[in-house]
Amino acid sequence: MTTVTISSKFLSSSSGTIIHLPKKKLMSTSFIRCSTSPVSNPVLRPELSIRVGTRLIPHPKKVDKGGEDAFFVSGGVIAVADGVSGWAEKDVDPAQFSRELMRKASSLVDDEEVKYDPRILVRKAHAATSSTGSATVIVSMLDNNGILKVANVGDCGLRVIRKGQIIFSTFPQEHYFDCPYQLSSEAVSQTYLDATVTSIDTVKGDIIVMGSDGLFDNVFDHEIISTIAEHKDVAETAKVLADLAYKHSVDFYFDSPYSIEARSRGFDVPTWKKALGQKLTGGKMDDITVIVAEVVSN
């Protein structure tokens, strides 16, 4: 099997292992070949691969440490983890759990027990993570026949776009508003069994957009579709989407997906402001991870 890993920066861990975690506004692109195995019968359709572009923009107040999102790309596997920031109130760095979770998952991609099952990868990576903290996580695996398997715990997200239309979308899992499902170091938490698992039959030309909630809280689906239509290069598309999410996140007057959802849950400005025609608006400042993959023929 040929596995190609892409990243713009590497972060060294205390154990000497590495995880792909850009610390600044970085972009990378590469052609990634899925694993293949000998078959006795003729293949009925071309083997499929993904061409990937990535972009990570840390929260404005977390630039120095690179934010609390982490991700990796390996072969046909893409994963994103978003460290839960509430741990900072307990003097715990929220980035440590998400980074170690991705580091462990990256090392387990070729594990015999995983067998291209994203939920098993989530289980084994969670069990191997020893850092204190918690994170939301999404893992997608594209095999060479074009079957995309997705496991999602929390509010990271994924869209599959075909010919200008979203044909598949994940939905956030949450306990209540702004409290998503999460894998944790604590005994009382979600596990791989809580993951939403889906399989999608992809075709050449499909675009996969994955990211942390920093993307989907600030960018509407129609903006994702129009950006894809305007930019054919996956690296450029990831950059434009991340930059758009950042622009919206710091705009107090932008009526974002996050502010619309907040109002629908009963969060709004005081009554006297409503009487003046005002409403709760603004983006959500957060770490922003965007991964754009195009399904292509080998």
RALINNOR-V81351 format. One record per backbone hydrogen bond with DSSP energy under -0.5 kcal/mol. CO is the residue of the C=O (numbers start at 0). NH is the residue of the N-H. If there is no record, write none. Layout:
CO:NH  CO:NH
This chain:
0:2  3:74  8:20  9:11  10:18  12:15  16:12  18:10  18:20  19:70  23:25  25:55  27:53  29:31  29:51  30:32  31:49  46:297  48:295  49:31  50:293  51:29  52:291  53:27  54:289  55:25  56:287  58:61  61:65  61:66  62:65  67:82  69:80  71:78  72:5  73:76  75:141  76:73  77:139  78:71  79:137  80:69  80:82  81:135  82:84  83:86  84:87  85:88  86:89  86:91  87:90  91:93  92:95  92:96  93:97  94:98  95:99  96:100  97:101  98:102  99:103  100:104  101:105  102:106  103:107  104:107  104:108  105:108  107:110  110:113  110:114  113:116  115:117  116:120  117:121  118:122  119:123  120:124  121:125  122:126  123:127  124:128  125:128  127:129  132:184  133:83  134:182  135:81  136:152  137:79  138:150  139:77  140:142  140:148  142:145  143:47  145:147  145:201  146:142  146:148  147:199  148:140  149:197  150:138  151:195  152:136  153:172  156:210  157:169  158:160  158:208  159:166  159:167  160:206  161:164  164:161  164:166  167:159  172:180  175:178  178:174  178:175  181:189  182:134  186:188  189:183  190:193  191:194  194:196  195:151  197:149  199:147  199:201  202:205  205:294  206:160  206:208  207:209  207:292  208:158  209:290  210:156  211:214  211:215  212:216  214:217  214:218  216:257  219:222  219:223  220:224  221:225  222:226  223:227  224:228  225:229  226:230  232:236  233:237  234:238  235:239  236:240  237:241  238:242  239:243  240:244  241:245  242:246  243:247  244:248  245:249  247:250  247:282  249:251  250:253  250:282  253:255  253:281  255:259  256:260  257:261  258:262  259:263  260:264  261:264  261:266  262:265  265:267  269:272  269:273  270:274  271:275  272:275  272:277  273:276  282:284  286:288  287:56  288:211  289:54  290:209  291:52  292:207  293:50  293:295  294:204  295:48
